[in-house]
Amino acid sequence: MTHWLVTGGAGFIGSNFVRASVGHRCQRLVNVDKLTYAACTATVDELAGLPGYALVQADIQQRDVLLQSLREHQITTVVNFAAESHVDRSIEEPDAFVRTNVLGTQALLDACLAYWRELPEEQAKQFRVLHVSTDEVYGSLGAEGAFTETSPFQPNSPYAASKAASDHMARAYFHTYGLPVMVSHCSNNYGPYQFPEKLIPLMILKAWRGDALPIYGDGLQVRDWLHVDDHVEALWRMLEAAQPGSEYVIGGNCERTNRQVVEAICSDLDQRSPLQRDGQTIARADLMQRVTDRPGHDRRYAIDASRLRDELGWQPQRQFETGLAQTIDWYLSAQEWIAAAQGGGYAGQRLGVERSA
Ligand SMILES: NC(=O)c1ccc[n+]([C@@H]2O[C@H](COP(=O)([O-])OP(=O)(O)OC[C@H]3O[C@@H](n4cnc5c(N)ncnc54)[C@H](O)[C@@H]3O)[C@@H](O)[C@H]2O)c1
């Protein structure tokens, strides 16, 4: 029996995971999502038609609701994507990040523990909880080196700090209670269905329209980019083969500065449709404008995913340039989805320069 409970399955990575899993990897999938601004109605509506799929609109802080869903659907596997996920928003409103990412994860772990303890021995042995986290918990790297599973936690943003706290809680539930929890730490994802406040979709939409392209500071911050489908496949491998209590870092071996990513988007769009202004063709890269840097902006992330490769046989399959072009295709053809995503009130404005209150 493969009955999965996924939290945050109406967001970017969660919805890609749900779409690829239902009917292929699991017989039933229950998506517990609070449906915050980051969960687009168009995504939710599209998922509703999947066979064996059910949505429970709830906050992961609602332990009793979670426990009821676990029991009712006889869940065998839990994957936790639910989170407040945007660093800029965490600078403005850290409280929401503590509530969902820390208290919510703890409530979810607690519901899983109560449920797991009720299971017959054989089912309890098979039960797994996968907590999805980020490489941002490790802080910032210098020019050399890469994060591994043994890198020390040094979170620098309220987002990263809240994720680090939730990771510690996941670890503690394994070591203290024996709950079969695994934790993943992935690098920056890109692909379809990402809310257009994050770098890649935001820049695609602005550059396509010919708007100014805000570059935080010098734009030389380095991120390791991974296509969301590669991330989904890594999580599947962990569900299939990782040991309870294990942790894996996941990365694309694809370091790019933010400036390089924006330049790649501009050059792709220029080839599709040159931008005309007053009878002149303008290179979209000229729309880049340096703006005040993000407070506490991490300089460089990189991942050494050799443990995942050696122990579980996972490697990224998608090239950044191809994946980026496909992502651009998707955003240019997803006008309805974009309108629904922006219907919640976010229209590309700068967030997170400082705390508002
Ligand atoms: N996006 C990335 O590049 C990236 C990289 C590594 C790890 N991660 C992690 O992956 C997970 C998913 O990230 P994402 O980019 O898809 O995020 P997202 O913001 O696109 O989606 C988050 C989802 O969680 C839901 N949610 C938020 N608060 C909730 C709550 N209290 N209860 C229930 N549901 C709630 C939202 O409605 C939304 O559907 C997060 O845990 C994030 O930390 C993301």
The ligand as an SDF file (V2000), in Angstrom:
LIG
                    3D

 44 48  0  0  0  0  0  0  0  0999 V2000
   12.1380   26.7660   -3.7280 N   0  0  0  0  0  0  0  0  0  0  0  0
   13.3790   26.3580   -3.5120 C   0  0  0  0  0  0  0  0  0  0  0  0
   14.3020   26.6900   -4.2700 O   0  0  0  0  0  0  0  0  0  0  0  0
   13.6780   25.4380   -2.3510 C   0  0  0  0  0  0  0  0  0  0  0  0
   14.9530   24.8680   -2.2640 C   0  0  0  0  0  0  0  0  0  0  0  0
   15.2250   23.9770   -1.2180 C   0  0  0  0  0  0  0  0  0  0  0  0
   14.2380   23.6660   -0.3030 C   0  0  0  0  0  0  0  0  0  0  0  0
   13.0080   24.2450   -0.3930 N   0  0  0  0  0  0  0  0  0  0  0  0
   11.9940   23.8580    0.5950 C   0  0  0  0  0  0  0  0  0  0  0  0
   10.9910   23.1370   -0.1050 O   0  0  0  0  0  0  0  0  0  0  0  0
    9.7200   23.3740    0.4830 C   0  0  0  0  0  0  0  0  0  0  0  0
    8.7580   23.8610   -0.5770 C   0  0  0  0  0  0  0  0  0  0  0  0
    9.2650   25.0730   -1.1390 O   0  0  0  0  0  0  0  0  0  0  0  0
    8.4650   25.8460   -2.2750 P   0  0  0  0  0  0  0  0  0  0  0  0
    9.4450   26.7050   -2.9810 O   0  0  0  0  0  0  0  0  0  0  0  0
    7.6470   24.8880   -3.0310 O   0  0  0  0  0  0  0  0  0  0  0  0
    7.5160   26.7790   -1.3810 O   0  0  0  0  0  0  0  0  0  0  0  0
    6.1900   27.5500   -1.7880 P   0  0  0  0  0  0  0  0  0  0  0  0
    6.2090   28.8120   -0.9760 O   0  0  0  0  0  0  0  0  0  0  0  0
    6.0480   27.6450   -3.2640 O   0  0  0  0  0  0  0  0  0  0  0  0
    5.0080   26.6210   -1.2690 O   0  0  0  0  0  0  0  0  0  0  0  0
    4.7450   26.4300    0.0960 C   0  0  0  0  0  0  0  0  0  0  0  0
    3.4030   25.7340    0.2340 C   0  0  0  0  0  0  0  0  0  0  0  0
    3.1860   25.5240    1.6380 O   0  0  0  0  0  0  0  0  0  0  0  0
    1.8590   25.9550    1.9720 C   0  0  0  0  0  0  0  0  0  0  0  0
    1.8530   26.3830    3.3670 N   0  0  0  0  0  0  0  0  0  0  0  0
    2.4700   27.4890    3.8900 C   0  0  0  0  0  0  0  0  0  0  0  0
    2.2350   27.5680    5.2080 N   0  0  0  0  0  0  0  0  0  0  0  0
    1.4950   26.4720    5.5330 C   0  0  0  0  0  0  0  0  0  0  0  0
    0.9620   25.9680    6.7420 C   0  0  0  0  0  0  0  0  0  0  0  0
    1.1230   26.6160    7.9130 N   0  0  0  0  0  0  0  0  0  0  0  0
    0.2640   24.8050    6.7210 N   0  0  0  0  0  0  0  0  0  0  0  0
    0.0640   24.1540    5.5410 C   0  0  0  0  0  0  0  0  0  0  0  0
    0.5270   24.5880    4.3700 N   0  0  0  0  0  0  0  0  0  0  0  0
    1.2470   25.7260    4.3620 C   0  0  0  0  0  0  0  0  0  0  0  0
    1.5660   27.0720    0.9860 C   0  0  0  0  0  0  0  0  0  0  0  0
    0.1650   27.2950    0.8580 O   0  0  0  0  0  0  0  0  0  0  0  0
    2.2200   26.5600   -0.2760 C   0  0  0  0  0  0  0  0  0  0  0  0
    1.3430   25.7310   -0.9920 O   0  0  0  0  0  0  0  0  0  0  0  0
    9.9490   24.3800    1.6080 C   0  0  0  0  0  0  0  0  0  0  0  0
   10.0200   23.6750    2.8110 O   0  0  0  0  0  0  0  0  0  0  0  0
   11.2870   25.0100    1.2750 C   0  0  0  0  0  0  0  0  0  0  0  0
   11.9530   25.4030    2.4520 O   0  0  0  0  0  0  0  0  0  0  0  0
   12.7050   25.1200   -1.4000 C   0  0  0  0  0  0  0  0  0  0  0  0
  1  2  1  0
  2  3  2  0
  2  4  1  0
  4  5  1  0
  4 44  2  0
  5  6  2  0
  6  7  1  0
  7  8  2  0
  8  9  1  0
  8 44  1  0
  9 10  1  0
  9 42  1  0
 10 11  1  0
 11 12  1  0
 11 40  1  0
 12 13  1  0
 13 14  1  0
 14 15  2  0
 14 16  1  0
 14 17  1  0
 17 18  1  0
 18 19  2  0
 18 20  1  0
 18 21  1  0
 21 22  1  0
 22 23  1  0
 23 24  1  0
 23 38  1  0
 24 25  1  0
 25 26  1  0
 25 36  1  0
 26 27  1  0
 26 35  1  0
 27 28  2  0
 28 29  1  0
 29 30  1  0
 29 35  2  0
 30 31  1  0
 30 32  2  0
 32 33  1  0
 33 34  2  0
 34 35  1  0
 36 37  1  0
 36 38  1  0
 38 39  1  0
 40 41  1  0
 40 42  1  0
 42 43  1  0
M  CHG  2   8   1  16  -1
M  END
$$$$
